[in-house]
Amino acid sequence: MSTKLKLARRALAENTAHGVLREMKIEGLYVDPEAIATAKDIVVQAKPDTANGVSGALIKVGDEFGIMYATNIPSKGFQRFSIAHEIGHYYISGHVDALLGTGVHYSHAGFHSADPYEQEADFFASALLMPERPFKNAIDDHPIGLAGIEALRKACATSLTATAIRYSGLTRDGIAVISSVGGTVDWCFMSDGLKEAKGIKWLRKGTPVPGGTLTESFNARPENIRTGQQDAADGNLRDWMDIERGYNITEEVVGLGQYGRTLTILTCKSLSARVEEDDQEDDDEALIENWTPRFRR
């Protein structure tokens, strides 16, 4: 039995996905996870849409492997991600030995699990379905923020949430993607560009959604989430993050329907990993902003 993981090995998971893409000679932006499974003689089947609780399962009988994926959430992007997640358990070093002692491993894909094995399979699936080089090239072909994420979601046939997380990891612009449930932050991913903000501290899981933000007012109406509404407003990064100075941002929010969550995209055009610059004009605007009383709309 392998030693149980304490932390997810993100680089190992993503590099394993890169190796699979090379093995399969896949170079474009669109990837078919079922074709990859078939090439490895792994049978893929859908679970009944009445079955809830897990995103999928990897099954081992003798030397044969099979994948089942959930269909109770009718998102093709999520279903493709669930299949890729199980392929991750098949490929990533140590997973088969650690997880398939009984012959079946039930998964919880989608960046909601704190289990390092599930997190590694999520990172693998993200890197497999949104290959780094073509994804990076495509980022520059679209507007920054939600519009760009939507365009890449369509190109990769992935879920909006998975695409936003991948986007935050590969863009050089100042971006944060945040998932919230009601009044609480579920998770936050920040781009390298946003980390250029002086003294910025990570927005932790369980942190209350800040008062006065668009996300707070959006989440106060559950039908916004259930019906997949969108909204956008100007704001300040200091409303969300513990930082040493203010930065103007655009806050975009999307209700994720059946997931019961809200996806928030914070875009700061004055922060970037492209060129480290200190825009004095923006400093002055931020200073004025910080001393201006703010009222909820």
ROKE-98141 format. One record per atom (N, C-alpha, C): atom name; x negated, z negated, y negated. Coordinates in steps of 0.2 Angstrom, whole numbers. Atoms other than C-alpha are relative to their C-alpha. Layout:
{"CA", {X, Z, Y}}
...
END
This chain:
{"N", {-4, 0, 6}}
{"CA", {0, 0, 0}}
{"C", {-4, 0, -6}}
{"N", {4, -1, 6}}
{"CA", {-7, 5, -17}}
{"C", {2, -6, -5}}
{"N", {-1, 5, 5}}
{"CA", {-9, -8, -31}}
{"C", {5, 2, -5}}
{"N", {-5, -2, 5}}
{"CA", {6, -9, -42}}
{"C", {-3, 1, -7}}
{"N", {2, -2, 7}}
{"CA", {4, -1, -59}}
{"C", {2, -5, -5}}
{"N", {-2, 4, 6}}
{"CA", {4, -12, -75}}
{"C", {2, 4, -6}}
{"N", {-1, -5, 6}}
{"CA", {3, 2, -88}}
{"C", {1, 7, 3}}
{"N", {0, -7, -2}}
{"CA", {8, 20, -87}}
{"C", {-6, 4, -2}}
{"N", {6, -4, 1}}
{"CA", {-6, 32, -86}}
{"C", {2, 7, -3}}
{"N", {-3, -6, 3}}
{"CA", {0, 45, -99}}
{"C", {-4, 6, 1}}
{"N", {5, -6, 0}}
{"CA", {-16, 56, -99}}
{"C", {0, 3, 7}}
{"N", {0, -3, -7}}
{"CA", {-16, 57, -80}}
{"C", {6, 4, 2}}
{"N", {-6, -3, -2}}
{"CA", {2, 61, -79}}
{"C", {1, 7, -3}}
{"N", {0, -6, 3}}
{"CA", {1, 75, -92}}
{"C", {-5, 5, 2}}
{"N", {5, -5, -3}}
{"CA", {-15, 82, -85}}
{"C", {2, 2, 7}}
{"N", {-3, -3, -7}}
{"CA", {-7, 83, -68}}
{"C", {5, 5, -1}}
{"N", {-5, -5, 2}}
{"CA", {7, 93, -76}}
{"C", {-4, 6, -2}}
{"N", {4, -6, 2}}
{"CA", {-6, 105, -84}}
{"C", {-3, 3, 6}}
{"N", {3, -3, -6}}
{"CA", {-14, 107, -67}}
{"C", {5, 4, 4}}
{"N", {-5, -4, -4}}
{"CA", {3, 112, -59}}
{"C", {1, 6, -3}}
{"N", {-1, -7, 4}}
{"CA", {6, 125, -73}}
{"C", {-6, 5, 2}}
{"N", {6, -5, -2}}
{"CA", {-12, 132, -69}}
{"C", {1, 2, 7}}
{"N", {0, -2, -7}}
{"CA", {-9, 132, -51}}
{"C", {6, 5, 1}}
{"N", {-6, -4, -1}}
{"CA", {8, 141, -53}}
{"C", {-1, 6, -5}}
{"N", {1, -6, 4}}
{"CA", {0, 153, -66}}
{"C", {6, 1, -5}}
{"N", {-6, 0, 5}}
{"CA", {14, 148, -79}}
{"C", {-4, -1, -7}}
{"N", {4, 0, 7}}
{"CA", {8, 152, -97}}
{"C", {5, 0, -6}}
{"N", {-5, -1, 6}}
{"CA", {25, 154, -107}}
{"C", {3, -7, -1}}
{"N", {-3, 7, 2}}
{"CA", {36, 141, -115}}
{"C", {6, -2, 5}}
{"N", {-5, 2, -5}}
{"CA", {50, 142, -102}}
{"C", {-3, -1, 7}}
{"N", {2, 2, -7}}
{"CA", {47, 133, -85}}
{"C", {6, -1, 4}}
{"N", {-6, 1, -5}}
{"CA", {59, 133, -70}}
{"C", {-3, -5, 5}}
{"N", {3, 5, -5}}
{"CA", {56, 117, -61}}
{"C", {3, 1, 7}}
{"N", {-3, -1, -7}}
{"CA", {67, 122, -46}}
{"C", {-5, 5, 3}}
{"N", {5, -5, -3}}
{"CA", {55, 137, -43}}
{"C", {-6, -3, 2}}
{"N", {6, 4, -2}}
{"CA", {40, 125, -43}}
{"C", {1, -4, 6}}
{"N", {-2, 4, -7}}
{"CA", {49, 114, -30}}
{"C", {0, 5, 6}}
{"N", {-1, -5, -5}}
{"CA", {53, 129, -20}}
{"C", {-7, 3, 3}}
{"N", {7, -2, -2}}
{"CA", {35, 135, -20}}
{"C", {-4, -5, 4}}
{"N", {3, 6, -4}}
{"CA", {30, 118, -13}}
{"C", {4, -1, 6}}
{"N", {-5, 2, -6}}
{"CA", {44, 119, 1}}
{"C", {4, -6, -1}}
{"N", {-5, 6, 2}}
{"CA", {54, 105, -8}}
{"C", {7, 2, -1}}
{"N", {-7, -2, 1}}
{"CA", {72, 107, -6}}
{"C", {3, -4, -6}}
{"N", {-3, 3, 6}}
{"CA", {82, 103, -22}}
{"C", {8, 1, 1}}
{"N", {-8, 0, -1}}
{"CA", {101, 98, -21}}
{"C", {2, -4, -6}}
{"N", {-4, 4, 5}}
{"CA", {113, 92, -34}}
{"C", {4, -6, 3}}
{"N", {-5, 5, -2}}
{"CA", {122, 75, -32}}
{"C", {7, 1, -2}}
{"N", {-7, 0, 3}}
{"CA", {141, 74, -34}}
{"C", {0, -3, -7}}
{"N", {0, 3, 7}}
{"CA", {145, 72, -52}}
{"C", {4, -6, -1}}
{"N", {-3, 6, 1}}
{"CA", {155, 57, -48}}
{"C", {-5, -6, 2}}
{"N", {5, 5, -1}}
{"CA", {139, 47, -43}}
{"C", {-4, -2, -6}}
{"N", {3, 2, 6}}
{"CA", {132, 37, -57}}
{"C", {-6, -5, 2}}
{"N", {5, 5, -1}}
{"CA", {117, 25, -59}}
{"C", {-7, 2, 0}}
{"N", {7, -2, -1}}
{"CA", {101, 35, -55}}
{"C", {0, 7, -3}}
{"N", {0, -7, 2}}
{"CA", {95, 52, -62}}
{"C", {-2, 4, 5}}
{"N", {2, -4, -5}}
{"CA", {88, 58, -46}}
{"C", {-3, -4, 6}}
{"N", {3, 3, -5}}
{"CA", {79, 54, -30}}
{"C", {-5, 5, 3}}
{"N", {5, -4, -5}}
{"CA", {63, 60, -20}}
{"C", {1, -3, 7}}
{"N", {-2, 2, -7}}
{"CA", {66, 59, -2}}
{"C", {-6, 3, 5}}
{"N", {5, -3, -5}}
{"CA", {52, 61, 12}}
{"C", {2, -2, 7}}
{"N", {-1, 0, -7}}
{"CA", {56, 64, 30}}
{"C", {-6, 3, 4}}
{"N", {6, -3, -4}}
{"CA", {40, 66, 41}}
{"C", {-4, 3, -6}}
{"N", {4, -3, 5}}
{"CA", {30, 78, 31}}
{"C", {4, 5, -5}}
{"N", {-4, -4, 4}}
{"CA", {45, 86, 22}}
{"C", {3, -4, -6}}
{"N", {-2, 3, 6}}
{"CA", {51, 82, 4}}
{"C", {6, 3, -2}}
{"N", {-6, -2, 3}}
{"CA", {68, 84, -4}}
{"C", {1, -3, -7}}
{"N", {-2, 3, 7}}
{"CA", {74, 81, -22}}
{"C", {8, 0, -1}}
{"N", {-7, 0, 2}}
{"CA", {92, 76, -27}}
{"C", {0, -2, -7}}
{"N", {-1, 1, 7}}
{"CA", {97, 76, -45}}
{"C", {7, -1, -2}}
{"N", {-7, 2, 2}}
{"CA", {112, 68, -55}}
{"C", {3, 6, -4}}
{"N", {-4, -5, 4}}
{"CA", {126, 79, -62}}
{"C", {5, -3, -4}}
{"N", {-6, 3, 3}}
{"CA", {137, 66, -69}}
{"C", {-1, 1, -8}}
{"N", {1, -2, 7}}
{"CA", {129, 70, -86}}
{"C", {-1, 7, 0}}
{"N", {0, -7, -1}}
{"CA", {133, 88, -88}}
{"C", {-5, 4, -5}}
{"N", {5, -4, 4}}
{"CA", {117, 93, -98}}
{"C", {-5, 3, 4}}
{"N", {5, -3, -4}}
{"CA", {107, 106, -90}}
{"C", {-7, -2, -2}}
{"N", {7, 3, 2}}
{"CA", {92, 100, -100}}
{"C", {-2, -6, 3}}
{"N", {2, 6, -3}}
{"CA", {93, 83, -93}}
{"C", {0, 1, 8}}
{"N", {1, -2, -8}}
{"CA", {96, 90, -75}}
{"C", {-7, 3, 1}}
{"N", {7, -4, -1}}
{"CA", {80, 101, -77}}
{"C", {-5, -6, 0}}
{"N", {5, 6, 1}}
{"CA", {71, 85, -83}}
{"C", {0, -4, 6}}
{"N", {0, 4, -6}}
{"CA", {77, 75, -69}}
{"C", {-4, 3, 6}}
{"N", {3, -3, -6}}
{"CA", {71, 88, -56}}
{"C", {-8, 0, -1}}
{"N", {7, 0, 1}}
{"CA", {54, 89, -65}}
{"C", {-3, -7, 1}}
{"N", {2, 7, -1}}
{"CA", {53, 70, -65}}
{"C", {-1, -2, 7}}
{"N", {1, 1, -7}}
{"CA", {55, 70, -46}}
{"C", {-7, 4, 2}}
{"N", {6, -3, -1}}
{"CA", {41, 83, -45}}
{"C", {-6, -4, -2}}
{"N", {5, 5, 2}}
{"CA", {31, 71, -55}}
{"C", {-2, -5, 5}}
{"N", {1, 5, -5}}
{"CA", {33, 58, -42}}
{"C", {-4, 3, 6}}
{"N", {4, -4, -6}}
{"CA", {27, 71, -29}}
{"C", {-7, 1, -1}}
{"N", {6, -2, 1}}
{"CA", {12, 76, -38}}
{"C", {-5, -6, -3}}
{"N", {5, 5, 3}}
{"CA", {5, 61, -48}}
{"C", {-3, -5, 5}}
{"N", {4, 4, -4}}
{"CA", {-9, 52, -39}}
{"C", {3, -7, 1}}
{"N", {-3, 7, -1}}
{"CA", {-2, 36, -30}}
{"C", {7, -1, 1}}
{"N", {-7, 1, 0}}
{"CA", {16, 39, -32}}
{"C", {3, 0, 7}}
{"N", {-3, 0, -6}}
{"CA", {21, 44, -15}}
{"C", {-2, -6, 4}}
{"N", {2, 6, -4}}
{"CA", {11, 30, -7}}
{"C", {4, -6, -2}}
{"N", {-3, 6, 3}}
{"CA", {18, 17, -19}}
{"C", {8, 0, 0}}
{"N", {-7, 0, 1}}
{"CA", {36, 23, -20}}
{"C", {4, 2, 6}}
{"N", {-4, -3, -6}}
{"CA", {41, 31, -3}}
{"C", {-1, -4, 6}}
{"N", {1, 4, -6}}
{"CA", {38, 17, 9}}
{"C", {6, 0, 4}}
{"N", {-6, -1, -4}}
{"CA", {56, 18, 14}}
{"C", {3, 7, 1}}
{"N", {-2, -7, -1}}
{"CA", {57, 37, 13}}
{"C", {4, 2, -6}}
{"N", {-4, -2, 6}}
{"CA", {68, 37, -3}}
{"C", {-2, -4, -6}}
{"N", {1, 4, 7}}
{"CA", {64, 33, -21}}
{"C", {5, 3, -5}}
{"N", {-5, -1, 5}}
{"CA", {78, 32, -33}}
{"C", {-3, 0, -7}}
{"N", {3, -1, 6}}
{"CA", {73, 37, -51}}
{"C", {5, -2, -6}}
{"N", {-3, 1, 6}}
{"CA", {78, 33, -69}}
{"C", {-4, 3, -5}}
{"N", {4, -4, 4}}
{"CA", {72, 47, -79}}
{"C", {3, 0, -7}}
{"N", {-3, 0, 7}}
{"CA", {74, 49, -98}}
{"C", {-3, -5, -5}}
{"N", {3, 5, 4}}
{"CA", {62, 37, -106}}
{"C", {4, -6, -2}}
{"N", {-4, 6, 1}}
{"CA", {73, 22, -104}}
{"C", {-3, -6, 5}}
{"N", {2, 5, -4}}
{"CA", {64, 13, -90}}
{"C", {-7, -3, -2}}
{"N", {6, 4, 1}}
{"CA", {50, 0, -92}}
{"C", {-5, 1, 6}}
{"N", {4, 0, -6}}
{"CA", {43, 4, -75}}
{"C", {-6, 5, -1}}
{"N", {5, -4, 2}}
{"CA", {26, 12, -77}}
{"C", {0, 7, 5}}
{"N", {0, -6, -4}}
{"CA", {29, 24, -62}}
{"C", {6, 5, -3}}
{"N", {-5, -4, 4}}
{"CA", {45, 30, -71}}
{"C", {-2, 3, -6}}
{"N", {3, -3, 6}}
{"CA", {36, 32, -87}}
{"C", {-5, 6, 1}}
{"N", {5, -5, -2}}
{"CA", {22, 42, -79}}
{"C", {4, 7, 2}}
{"N", {-4, -6, -2}}
{"CA", {35, 54, -71}}
{"C", {4, 3, -6}}
{"N", {-3, -3, 6}}
{"CA", {44, 56, -88}}
{"C", {-6, 4, -4}}
{"N", {6, -4, 3}}
{"CA", {27, 61, -96}}
{"C", {-2, 6, 3}}
{"N", {1, -6, -4}}
{"CA", {24, 73, -82}}
{"C", {5, 5, -1}}
{"N", {-5, -5, 1}}
{"CA", {41, 81, -84}}
{"C", {0, 3, -7}}
{"N", {0, -2, 7}}
{"CA", {39, 82, -103}}
{"C", {-6, 6, 0}}
{"N", {6, -5, 0}}
{"CA", {22, 91, -101}}
{"C", {1, 6, 4}}
{"N", {-1, -6, -4}}
{"CA", {28, 102, -87}}
{"C", {5, 5, -3}}
{"N", {-6, -4, 3}}
{"CA", {44, 108, -96}}
{"C", {-2, 3, -7}}
{"N", {2, -2, 7}}
{"CA", {36, 110, -113}}
{"C", {-8, 0, 0}}
{"N", {8, 0, -1}}
{"CA", {18, 116, -110}}
{"C", {-3, 0, -7}}
{"N", {3, 2, 6}}
{"CA", {6, 110, -123}}
{"C", {-1, 6, -5}}
{"N", {3, -5, 5}}
{"CA", {-2, 126, -130}}
{"C", {6, 5, -3}}
{"N", {-6, -4, 3}}
{"CA", {14, 138, -132}}
{"C", {5, -5, -4}}
{"N", {-4, 4, 4}}
{"CA", {24, 123, -138}}
{"C", {-3, -2, -7}}
{"N", {3, 1, 7}}
{"CA", {11, 119, -152}}
{"C", {0, 6, -4}}
{"N", {-1, -6, 4}}
{"CA", {11, 137, -157}}
{"C", {7, 1, -3}}
{"N", {-7, -1, 2}}
{"CA", {30, 138, -158}}
{"C", {2, -5, -5}}
{"N", {-1, 5, 5}}
{"CA", {30, 122, -169}}
{"C", {-1, 3, -7}}
{"N", {2, -3, 6}}
{"CA", {22, 132, -183}}
{"C", {5, 6, -2}}
{"N", {-5, -6, 2}}
{"CA", {36, 146, -182}}
{"C", {6, -3, -2}}
{"N", {-7, 3, 1}}
{"CA", {50, 134, -186}}
{"C", {0, -5, -6}}
{"N", {0, 5, 5}}
{"CA", {55, 122, -200}}
{"C", {-2, -7, 3}}
{"N", {1, 7, -2}}
{"CA", {49, 104, -199}}
{"C", {6, -4, 1}}
{"N", {-5, 5, -1}}
{"CA", {61, 91, -192}}
{"C", {5, 3, 5}}
{"N", {-5, -1, -5}}
{"CA", {78, 93, -183}}
{"C", {1, 7, 2}}
{"N", {-1, -8, -1}}
{"CA", {80, 112, -186}}
{"C", {-6, 3, 5}}
{"N", {5, -3, -5}}
{"CA", {63, 115, -177}}
{"C", {1, -3, 7}}
{"N", {-1, 3, -7}}
{"CA", {67, 103, -163}}
{"C", {5, 3, 4}}
{"N", {-5, -4, -3}}
{"CA", {83, 112, -160}}
{"C", {-2, 6, 3}}
{"N", {2, -7, -2}}
{"CA", {75, 129, -159}}
{"C", {-5, -1, 6}}
{"N", {4, 1, -6}}
{"CA", {62, 122, -147}}
{"C", {4, -2, 6}}
{"N", {-4, 2, -6}}
{"CA", {75, 114, -136}}
{"C", {3, 6, 3}}
{"N", {-3, -6, -3}}
{"CA", {84, 131, -134}}
{"C", {-6, 4, 3}}
{"N", {5, -4, -3}}
{"CA", {67, 140, -130}}
{"C", {-2, -3, 6}}
{"N", {3, 3, -6}}
{"CA", {62, 127, -117}}
{"C", {6, -2, 5}}
{"N", {-6, 2, -4}}
{"CA", {80, 123, -110}}
{"C", {-1, -7, 2}}
{"N", {1, 7, -1}}
{"CA", {77, 105, -112}}
{"C", {5, -4, -4}}
{"N", {-5, 4, 4}}
{"CA", {87, 90, -119}}
{"C", {-3, -1, -7}}
{"N", {2, 2, 6}}
{"CA", {87, 86, -137}}
{"C", {-5, -6, -1}}
{"N", {4, 6, 0}}
{"CA", {79, 69, -134}}
{"C", {-7, 1, 3}}
{"N", {7, -1, -3}}
{"CA", {65, 75, -123}}
{"C", {-4, 5, -4}}
{"N", {3, -4, 5}}
{"CA", {61, 89, -135}}
{"C", {-3, -3, -6}}
{"N", {2, 4, 6}}
{"CA", {60, 77, -150}}
{"C", {-6, -4, 2}}
{"N", {6, 4, -2}}
{"CA", {48, 66, -140}}
{"C", {-6, 4, 0}}
{"N", {6, -4, -1}}
{"CA", {37, 80, -135}}
{"C", {-2, 3, -7}}
{"N", {1, -3, 6}}
{"CA", {38, 87, -153}}
{"C", {-4, -5, -4}}
{"N", {4, 5, 3}}
{"CA", {32, 70, -160}}
{"C", {-7, -1, 2}}
{"N", {7, 1, -2}}
{"CA", {17, 70, -149}}
{"C", {-4, 6, -1}}
{"N", {4, -6, 1}}
{"CA", {11, 88, -153}}
{"C", {0, 3, -7}}
{"N", {1, -2, 7}}
{"CA", {15, 91, -171}}
{"C", {-5, -4, -4}}
{"N", {4, 4, 5}}
{"CA", {3, 87, -185}}
{"C", {3, -2, -6}}
{"N", {-3, 2, 6}}
{"CA", {16, 84, -197}}
{"C", {3, -8, 1}}
{"N", {-2, 7, 0}}
{"CA", {23, 66, -202}}
{"C", {7, 0, 3}}
{"N", {-6, 1, -4}}
{"CA", {37, 63, -189}}
{"C", {1, -6, 4}}
{"N", {-1, 5, -5}}
{"CA", {45, 49, -181}}
{"C", {7, 1, 3}}
{"N", {-6, -1, -3}}
{"CA", {59, 50, -168}}
{"C", {2, -7, 3}}
{"N", {-3, 6, -1}}
{"CA", {70, 35, -165}}
{"C", {6, 0, 4}}
{"N", {-6, 1, -4}}
{"CA", {83, 31, -152}}
{"C", {3, -7, -2}}
{"N", {-3, 7, 1}}
{"CA", {96, 17, -156}}
{"C", {6, 0, 3}}
{"N", {-7, 1, -3}}
{"CA", {111, 10, -148}}
{"C", {3, -6, -4}}
{"N", {-3, 4, 4}}
{"CA", {123, 2, -160}}
{"C", {-5, -2, -6}}
{"N", {4, 2, 6}}
{"CA", {113, -9, -172}}
{"C", {-8, -2, 3}}
{"N", {6, 2, -3}}
{"CA", {97, -10, -161}}
{"C", {-4, 6, 2}}
{"N", {4, -6, -2}}
{"CA", {82, 2, -159}}
{"C", {-2, -1, 7}}
{"N", {2, 0, -8}}
{"CA", {79, 7, -141}}
{"C", {-7, 2, 1}}
{"N", {7, -2, 0}}
{"CA", {62, 16, -144}}
{"C", {-1, 4, -6}}
{"N", {2, -4, 6}}
{"CA", {52, 25, -157}}
{"C", {-7, 3, 2}}
{"N", {7, -3, -1}}
{"CA", {38, 38, -155}}
{"C", {-2, 3, -7}}
{"N", {3, -3, 6}}
{"CA", {27, 43, -170}}
{"C", {-5, 5, 1}}
{"N", {5, -5, -1}}
{"CA", {17, 58, -173}}
{"C", {-7, -2, -3}}
{"N", {7, 2, 3}}
{"CA", {-2, 57, -178}}
{"C", {1, 1, -7}}
{"N", {-1, 0, 7}}
{"CA", {3, 63, -195}}
{"C", {3, -6, -3}}
{"N", {-4, 6, 3}}
{"CA", {15, 49, -198}}
{"C", {-5, -6, 0}}
{"N", {5, 5, -1}}
{"CA", {1, 37, -192}}
{"C", {-5, 0, -6}}
{"N", {5, 0, 5}}
{"CA", {-9, 42, -207}}
{"C", {3, -5, -6}}
{"N", {-2, 5, 5}}
{"CA", {2, 30, -218}}
{"C", {-4, -6, 1}}
{"N", {5, 6, 0}}
{"CA", {-9, 16, -223}}
{"C", {4, -6, 2}}
{"N", {-2, 6, -3}}
{"CA", {-6, 0, -213}}
{"C", {7, 0, 4}}
{"N", {-6, -1, -4}}
{"CA", {9, 7, -203}}
{"C", {0, -4, 6}}
{"N", {-1, 4, -6}}
{"CA", {15, -4, -189}}
{"C", {6, 3, 4}}
{"N", {-5, -3, -4}}
{"CA", {25, 2, -174}}
{"C", {7, -3, 0}}
{"N", {-7, 3, 0}}
{"CA", {44, 0, -174}}
{"C", {1, -2, 7}}
{"N", {-1, 3, -7}}
{"CA", {47, -11, -158}}
{"C", {7, 1, 3}}
{"N", {-6, 0, -4}}
{"CA", {60, -9, -145}}
{"C", {4, -7, -2}}
{"N", {-4, 6, 2}}
{"CA", {74, -22, -150}}
{"C", {1, -2, -7}}
{"N", {0, 1, 7}}
{"CA", {71, -21, -168}}
{"C", {7, 2, -3}}
{"N", {-6, -2, 3}}
{"CA", {87, -21, -178}}
{"C", {0, 7, -4}}
{"N", {0, -6, 4}}
{"CA", {92, -4, -186}}
{"C", {0, -2, -8}}
{"N", {0, 3, 7}}
{"CA", {87, -7, -205}}
{"C", {7, 1, -4}}
{"N", {-6, 0, 5}}
{"CA", {101, -11, -217}}
{"C", {-1, 5, -5}}
{"N", {1, -5, 6}}
{"CA", {105, 3, -230}}
{"C", {-2, 6, 2}}
{"N", {2, -7, -2}}
{"CA", {99, 17, -219}}
{"C", {6, 4, 2}}
{"N", {-5, -4, -3}}
{"CA", {109, 32, -214}}
{"C", {2, -1, 7}}
{"N", {-1, 1, -7}}
{"CA", {107, 28, -196}}
{"C", {5, -6, 1}}
{"N", {-4, 6, -1}}
{"CA", {115, 11, -199}}
{"C", {8, 1, -2}}
{"N", {-7, -2, 2}}
{"CA", {131, 18, -208}}
{"C", {3, 5, 6}}
{"N", {-2, -5, -5}}
{"CA", {131, 32, -195}}
{"C", {3, -3, 7}}
{"N", {-1, 4, -6}}
{"CA", {131, 20, -180}}
{"C", {6, -5, -1}}
{"N", {-6, 4, 1}}
{"CA", {145, 10, -188}}
{"C", {7, 3, 2}}
{"N", {-6, -3, -2}}
{"CA", {157, 23, -183}}
{"C", {-1, 3, 7}}
{"N", {2, -2, -6}}
{"CA", {156, 25, -164}}
{"C", {2, 7, 2}}
{"N", {-2, -7, -2}}
{"CA", {166, 42, -164}}
{"C", {-6, 5, -3}}
{"N", {6, -4, 2}}
{"CA", {150, 49, -173}}
{"C", {-4, 2, 6}}
{"N", {4, -1, -6}}
{"CA", {140, 46, -157}}
{"C", {4, 4, 5}}
{"N", {-4, -3, -6}}
{"CA", {154, 51, -145}}
{"C", {1, 7, -1}}
{"N", {-2, -8, 2}}
{"CA", {158, 68, -154}}
{"C", {-6, 4, -2}}
{"N", {6, -3, 1}}
{"CA", {140, 72, -157}}
{"C", {-1, 3, -7}}
{"N", {0, -2, 7}}
{"CA", {141, 72, -176}}
{"C", {-8, 0, -2}}
{"N", {7, 0, 3}}
{"CA", {125, 75, -187}}
{"C", {1, -1, -7}}
{"N", {0, 1, 7}}
{"CA", {121, 70, -204}}
{"C", {-8, -1, -3}}
{"N", {7, 1, 3}}
{"CA", {105, 69, -216}}
{"C", {1, -3, -7}}
{"N", {0, 3, 6}}
{"CA", {100, 60, -231}}
{"C", {-8, -1, -2}}
{"N", {7, 2, 2}}
{"CA", {84, 56, -242}}
{"C", {-1, -7, 1}}
{"N", {1, 7, -1}}
{"CA", {76, 39, -239}}
{"C", {-7, -1, -2}}
{"N", {7, 2, 1}}
{"CA", {60, 30, -239}}
{"C", {-3, -3, 6}}
{"N", {3, 3, -6}}
{"CA", {48, 26, -225}}
{"C", {0, -7, 1}}
{"N", {0, 8, 0}}
{"CA", {47, 8, -230}}
{"C", {6, -3, 2}}
{"N", {-6, 3, -2}}
{"CA", {65, 6, -226}}
{"C", {0, -1, 8}}
{"N", {1, 1, -7}}
{"CA", {60, 8, -208}}
{"C", {-6, -3, 3}}
{"N", {6, 2, -2}}
{"CA", {42, 4, -206}}
{"C", {-3, -5, -4}}
{"N", {4, 4, 4}}
{"CA", {31, -10, -211}}
{"C", {-7, 3, -2}}
{"N", {6, -4, 2}}
{"CA", {18, -1, -222}}
{"C", {-2, -3, -7}}
{"N", {2, 3, 7}}
{"CA", {8, -4, -238}}
{"C", {3, 3, -6}}
{"N", {-2, -4, 6}}
{"CA", {16, 9, -249}}
{"C", {6, 4, 2}}
{"N", {-6, -4, -1}}
{"CA", {32, 19, -250}}
{"C", {-2, 8, 1}}
{"N", {0, -7, -1}}
{"CA", {34, 37, -244}}
{"C", {7, 3, 0}}
{"N", {-7, -4, -1}}
{"CA", {49, 49, -247}}
{"C", {0, 3, 7}}
{"N", {-2, -4, -7}}
{"CA", {57, 55, -231}}
{"C", {7, 3, 0}}
{"N", {-6, -3, -1}}
{"CA", {71, 65, -225}}
{"C", {2, -4, 7}}
{"N", {-3, 3, -6}}
{"CA", {82, 55, -212}}
{"C", {6, 4, 3}}
{"N", {-5, -4, -3}}
{"CA", {92, 66, -200}}
{"C", {2, -4, 7}}
{"N", {-3, 4, -5}}
{"CA", {104, 58, -187}}
{"C", {4, 5, 4}}
{"N", {-4, -4, -4}}
{"CA", {112, 66, -172}}
{"C", {4, -5, 5}}
{"N", {-3, 4, -5}}
{"CA", {125, 57, -160}}
{"C", {-1, 4, 6}}
{"N", {1, -3, -6}}
{"CA", {121, 60, -142}}
{"C", {5, 0, 5}}
{"N", {-6, -1, -4}}
{"CA", {138, 60, -135}}
{"C", {0, -5, 6}}
{"N", {-1, 4, -6}}
{"CA", {139, 53, -117}}
{"C", {-5, -5, 1}}
{"N", {6, 5, -1}}
{"CA", {122, 45, -118}}
{"C", {1, -6, -4}}
{"N", {-2, 6, 4}}
{"CA", {130, 33, -131}}
{"C", {-6, -2, -5}}
{"N", {6, 1, 5}}
{"CA", {114, 34, -142}}
{"C", {0, 4, -6}}
{"N", {1, -4, 6}}
{"CA", {109, 40, -159}}
{"C", {-7, 2, 0}}
{"N", {6, -3, 1}}
{"CA", {94, 51, -161}}
{"C", {-2, 0, -8}}
{"N", {2, 0, 7}}
{"CA", {85, 48, -178}}
{"C", {-6, 4, -1}}
{"N", {6, -3, 1}}
{"CA", {72, 60, -185}}
{"C", {-2, -2, -7}}
{"N", {3, 1, 7}}
{"CA", {61, 54, -200}}
{"C", {-5, 5, -1}}
{"N", {5, -5, 1}}
{"CA", {51, 68, -208}}
{"C", {-3, -2, -7}}
{"N", {4, 1, 6}}
{"CA", {38, 64, -221}}
{"C", {-5, 6, -2}}
{"N", {4, -6, 1}}
{"CA", {31, 80, -229}}
{"C", {-7, -2, -4}}
{"N", {7, 2, 3}}
{"CA", {17, 70, -238}}
{"C", {-5, -3, 4}}
{"N", {4, 2, -5}}
{"CA", {10, 64, -222}}
{"C", {-1, 5, 5}}
{"N", {1, -5, -5}}
{"CA", {1, 75, -210}}
{"C", {-7, -1, 2}}
{"N", {7, 0, -3}}
{"CA", {-14, 76, -198}}
{"C", {-4, 6, -1}}
{"N", {4, -6, 1}}
{"CA", {-18, 93, -204}}
{"C", {-5, -1, -5}}
{"N", {5, 1, 5}}
{"CA", {-27, 88, -220}}
{"C", {1, -7, -2}}
{"N", {-1, 7, 3}}
{"CA", {-30, 70, -225}}
{"C", {0, 1, -8}}
{"N", {0, -1, 7}}
{"CA", {-24, 70, -243}}
{"C", {4, -6, -3}}
{"N", {-3, 5, 3}}
{"CA", {-19, 57, -255}}
{"C", {3, 3, -7}}
{"N", {-3, -4, 6}}
{"CA", {-6, 65, -267}}
{"C", {2, -5, -5}}
{"N", {-1, 5, 5}}
{"CA", {-6, 55, -283}}
{"C", {7, 0, -3}}
{"N", {-7, -1, 3}}
{"CA", {10, 63, -289}}
{"C", {5, -4, 5}}
{"N", {-5, 4, -5}}
{"CA", {19, 56, -273}}
{"C", {-1, -7, -1}}
{"N", {1, 7, 1}}
{"CA", {11, 39, -276}}
{"C", {4, -2, -6}}
{"N", {-4, 2, 6}}
{"CA", {19, 39, -293}}
{"C", {7, -1, 1}}
{"N", {-8, 0, -2}}
{"CA", {36, 44, -286}}
{"C", {1, -6, 4}}
{"N", {-1, 5, -5}}
{"CA", {34, 31, -272}}
{"C", {0, -7, -4}}
{"N", {0, 7, 4}}
{"CA", {30, 17, -285}}
{"C", {6, 0, -4}}
{"N", {-6, 0, 3}}
{"CA", {45, 22, -295}}
{"C", {6, -2, 4}}
{"N", {-6, 1, -6}}
{"CA", {56, 22, -279}}
{"C", {0, -7, 2}}
{"N", {0, 7, -3}}
{"CA", {50, 5, -274}}
{"C", {3, -5, -5}}
{"N", {-3, 5, 5}}
{"CA", {55, -3, -291}}
{"C", {7, 2, -2}}
{"N", {-7, -2, 2}}
{"CA", {72, 6, -292}}
{"C", {5, -3, 5}}
{"N", {-5, 3, -5}}
{"CA", {87, -4, -285}}
{"C", {3, 5, 4}}
{"N", {-3, -5, -4}}
{"CA", {94, 4, -270}}
{"C", {7, -3, 2}}
{"N", {-7, 2, -2}}
{"CA", {113, 4, -266}}
{"C", {2, 4, 6}}
{"N", {-3, -3, -5}}
{"CA", {122, 8, -250}}
{"C", {5, 5, -2}}
{"N", {-4, -5, 2}}
{"CA", {131, 24, -251}}
{"C", {7, -1, 2}}
END
